[in-house]
Amino acid sequence: MNCCDNSGARNLYIISVKGFGARLNRLPAAGAGDMVMATVKKGKPELRKKVMPAVIVRQSKPWRRADGIYLYFEDNAGVVRIQRRRYQKKGCAISTKVQEADWVLQIVNPKGEMKGSAITGPVAKEAAELWPRIASNSGVVM
């Protein structure tokens, strides 16, 4: 899959799909707007051989929208996201039953969620509605 942002990655290889349930002999599928875990196959050496999240912004397989039209793009493309890390809040006791409020999500880069700052080419409307930072950095939303 092509990487369409200016993060330094050129080709992405999808490893897994986030939020996809398991069933025997079923392969995970992803479409426009889905978050996947990917590795960089071609690009900057500091990005290669690391697992990082990415969002699919274009797909070449036609899909049907709710208004009845079918839409597809020329290629498959994704955007690399910044890895989030979990840190425990100060003063919280570690117990066997951990609540969601006991953890803080901190973004590694204080600028935002995307690794790059610009997206080349069009972006699917489904991806732009789910990810506002992607919509603001893209030129054309279809």
Stockholm file with secondary structure:
# STOCKHOLM 1.0

chainA/1-142         MNCCDNSGARNLYIISVKGFGARLNRLPAAGAGDMVMATVKKGKPELRKKVMPAVIVRQSKPWRRADGIYLYFEDNAGVVRIQRRRYQKKGCAISTKVQEADWVLQIVNPKGEMKGSAITGPVAKEAAELWPRIASNSGVVM
#=GR chainA/1-142 SS CEECBSSSEEEEEEEEETTCCCCTTCCCCCCTTCEEEEEEEEECTTTBTCEEEEEEEECSSCEECTTSCEECCSSCEEEEBCCEEEEECTTCCCCSSCCGGGEEEEESSTTCSBSSSCEEEEECHHHHHHCHHHHHHEEEEC
#=GC SS_cons         CEECBSSSEEEEEEEEETTCCCCTTCCCCCCTTCEEEEEEEEECTTTBTCEEEEEEEECSSCEECTTSCEECCSSCEEEEBCCEEEEECTTCCCCSSCCGGGEEEEESSTTCSBSSSCEEEEECHHHHHHCHHHHHHEEEEC
//
